[in-house]
Amino acid sequence: MDLLLSDRTYVVTGGSSGVGLATVAELLAEGACVATCARDGDRLTAAIADVAPDAGDRVLAVSADVRNRDDVAALVTGAVDRFGGIDGLVNNAGGSRMAPLWETSLADWHDELDLKFAGVLNTVDAARGHLAASDAASIVNINAVLAKQPETRLIATSAARAGLLNLSKSLSFDLAPRIRVNSVLLGLIDTGQWQRRYAESGDARPFADWEHDIVADRGVALDRFGRADEVAAVVAMLLSPRSSYVTGTTVEVAGGVSRYV
């Protein structure tokens, strides 16, 4: 099915690895133009060259920290100047803070909340005027099932993601009817973070054996980690004009990990 993304322009934050990079690759494969950012500009450029070597002038990659309003404004302005406008935004920049409650400092809480909230509000504020000029404007906020199902080993991240889910719902009303806003809730996705945790664990077994123990402990129905490209496909559908009557909702890409209705 043609997702009608060709010749449209999308901004993707956190595009140097994992879900962000897979989303950039998916959108470019659909014929779209993409502006993306990461704090490490050299790593971002190298990553895009690896997954989309023929993208040419359809991709704009810049160094930016989404917590910095000026950085984000420059990203959006660059996208508009290069491509003539923007049709969608994927708020993907972020991460997880692995720490229980009393090992999470107040500074850690501030940092986590700043990343989850300012990282979205800065980009939405910079982009909303341009998005309103599109006939198929869409925002997708990458979140996690932690937003509905707290994890004691990720206490600050769980709370921040719950707040982001609430904010996303508010944005869907505030920006309607011109701009749609939806959330994608991730489960255990095999990105660089999991590879790093495996390496840091010191487990001598193959990654697949370590993975099996993790998904069994978390109760993942499909009995495996998800892949970044599986997330990107759902993001592309939510950005697509084919999803023109979908806003204010969540789609889980989590392998059946959720234990709530």
C-alpha positions in Angstrom: 0.0 0.0 0.0 1.3 3.4 -0.9 1.5 5.5 2.3 1.4 8.7 0.3 4.6 10.0 1.9 6.6 10.6 -1.2 7.8 14.2 -1.6 6.6 15.1 1.8 9.0 16.3 4.6 9.4 14.9 8.1 11.5 15.9 11.0 12.9 13.1 13.2 14.8 13.8 16.4 17.3 11.3 17.7 18.1 9.9 14.3 21.6 8.5 14.8 20.6 5.0 16.1 17.8 2.6 17.0 14.2 3.6 16.3 15.1 7.1 15.1 17.6 5.8 12.5 15.2 3.1 11.4 12.4 5.7 11.0 14.7 8.0 8.9 15.5 5.0 6.7 11.8 4.0 6.4 10.7 7.5 5.4 13.5 7.9 2.9 12.5 4.5 1.4 9.0 5.8 1.0 10.2 8.7 -1.0 10.0 11.4 1.7 12.5 14.1 2.6 13.8 14.0 6.1 15.5 16.4 8.5 17.0 14.7 11.5 19.3 15.5 14.4 21.4 14.0 17.1 23.8 15.5 19.6 26.7 13.8 17.8 26.6 15.1 14.3 29.4 13.0 12.9 27.8 9.8 14.2 24.5 10.9 12.7 26.0 11.6 9.3 27.8 8.3 9.3 24.7 6.3 10.4 22.6 7.8 7.6 25.2 7.2 5.0 25.2 3.5 6.1 21.4 2.9 6.0 20.5 5.3 3.1 23.6 5.9 0.9 21.5 7.1 -2.0 19.4 9.6 -0.1 21.3 12.5 -1.6 19.7 15.9 -1.0 16.5 14.4 0.4 18.1 14.2 3.9 19.3 17.0 6.2 21.3 15.9 9.2 22.3 18.4 11.9 23.9 18.4 15.3 21.3 19.4 17.9 20.2 18.8 21.5 16.4 18.8 21.7 16.6 20.4 25.2 18.0 23.5 23.6 15.3 25.7 22.0 17.8 27.4 19.7 19.1 24.0 18.4 15.6 22.8 17.7 14.5 26.1 16.0 17.6 25.8 13.7 16.6 22.2 12.8 13.1 23.2 11.9 14.2 26.3 10.0 16.7 24.3 8.1 14.1 21.8 7.1 11.7 24.5 5.9 14.5 26.3 4.0 15.8 23.1 2.3 12.5 21.4 1.5 9.9 24.2 1.5 7.9 23.1 4.6 7.2 20.2 6.9 4.4 17.6 7.1 5.3 15.7 10.2 7.4 15.4 13.3 8.7 12.4 15.1 9.8 13.1 18.7 12.1 10.2 19.3 15.1 11.7 21.2 15.4 10.2 24.6 16.6 7.2 26.6 16.1 5.2 29.8 17.6 5.7 33.2 18.2 2.3 34.9 18.0 3.1 38.6 15.6 2.3 41.5 13.9 5.0 43.4 16.3 5.8 46.2 19.3 5.5 43.9 17.9 8.3 41.7 19.1 11.7 42.7 17.0 14.9 42.5 19.3 16.0 39.7 18.6 12.8 37.8 14.9 13.5 38.1 15.3 17.0 36.7 17.4 15.7 33.9 14.9 12.9 33.0 11.9 15.2 33.1 13.7 17.9 31.1 14.6 15.4 28.3 11.1 13.9 28.1 9.2 17.2 28.3 11.4 20.0 26.9 12.6 17.6 24.2 9.0 17.4 22.9 7.7 20.9 23.7 10.6 22.6 22.0 10.2 20.7 18.8 6.4 21.0 18.7 6.5 24.7 19.4 9.1 25.2 16.7 7.2 23.1 14.2 3.6 23.8 14.8 3.2 26.9 12.7 4.8 25.1 9.7 2.9 21.9 10.3 -0.4 23.8 10.3 0.3 24.8 6.6 0.4 21.1 5.6 -2.7 19.3 4.4 -1.7 16.1 6.3 0.2 17.3 9.4 1.0 14.6 11.9 3.1 14.3 15.1 4.2 11.0 16.5 5.7 10.9 20.0 7.8 7.8 20.7 7.1 6.6 24.2 7.0 3.3 26.1 4.7 0.9 27.8 6.3 2.2 31.0 3.9 5.1 30.6 1.1 2.8 31.6 3.0 0.1 33.4 5.7 1.4 35.8 8.9 -0.4 36.2 10.6 -0.2 39.6 14.0 -0.6 37.9 13.3 2.5 35.8 11.5 4.6 38.3 12.2 8.1 36.9 11.8 7.1 33.3 8.5 5.5 34.1 7.1 8.6 35.7 8.4 10.9 33.0 6.9 8.7 30.3 3.6 8.7 32.0 3.7 12.5 32.0 4.6 12.5 28.3 1.6 10.3 27.5 -0.6 12.7 29.3 1.0 15.7 27.5 0.6 13.9 24.1 -3.2 13.6 24.7 -3.4 17.3 25.6 -1.4 18.2 22.5 -3.9 16.2 20.3 -6.7 18.4 21.5 -4.7 21.7 21.5 -3.4 21.2 17.9 -6.6 19.8 16.4 -8.0 19.9 13.8 -5.0 20.8 11.7 -2.4 18.6 13.3 -2.8 15.0 14.4 -0.9 13.8 17.5 -0.4 10.1 18.4 1.9 8.0 20.6 3.8 4.8 19.9 4.5 2.8 23.1 7.6 0.6 22.9 8.3 -2.6 24.7 11.7 -4.3 24.6 13.2 -3.2 21.3 16.6 -4.5 20.3 18.5 -1.2 19.9 22.0 -0.2 20.9 20.9 0.2 24.5 20.2 -3.5 24.9 23.4 -4.4 23.2 25.3 -2.2 25.7 23.5 -3.7 28.6 24.3 -7.1 27.4 28.0 -6.2 27.1 28.0 -4.6 30.6 26.3 -7.6 32.1 29.4 -9.7 31.7 27.2 -12.7 30.7 29.3 -15.2 28.8 26.4 -16.7 27.1 25.3 -15.8 23.5 23.1 -12.7 23.2 20.1 -14.9 22.2 20.2 -16.8 25.5 20.5 -13.5 27.5 17.6 -12.1 25.5 15.4 -15.1 26.2 15.9 -14.7 30.0 15.0 -11.0 29.7 11.8 -11.5 27.7 10.7 -14.4 29.9 11.2 -12.2 33.0 9.2 -9.3 31.5 6.4 -11.6 30.1 6.7 -10.8 26.4 4.1 -12.8 24.7 6.0 -13.0 21.4 9.1 -14.3 23.3 11.7 -12.0 21.7 12.9 -8.4 21.5 11.3 -6.2 18.8 13.3 -4.7 16.0 13.7 -1.0 15.3 12.3 -1.4 11.7 9.1 -2.9 13.2 8.6 0.3 15.1 9.4 2.5 12.1 6.7 0.8 10.0 4.1 1.8 12.6 5.4 5.3 12.8 5.3 5.7 9.0 1.6 4.6 9.0 0.7 7.1 11.7 2.4 9.9 9.8 0.7 8.9 6.6 -2.4 10.6 5.2 -3.9 7.1 5.3 -4.2 7.6 9.1 -6.1 10.9 8.6 -8.8 10.1 11.2 -6.4 8.9 13.9 -5.4 11.3 16.6 -5.0 11.3 20.4 -4.4 7.5 20.6 -1.6 5.1 21.3 -0.3 2.1 19.4 1.8 -0.4 21.3 4.8 -2.0 19.5 5.7 -4.3 22.5 5.2 -7.9 21.6 2.3 -8.3 24.0 4.3 -7.3 27.1 1.5 -5.1 28.6 -0.4 -6.5 31.5 -3.2 -3.9 31.5 -6.4 -3.8 29.4 
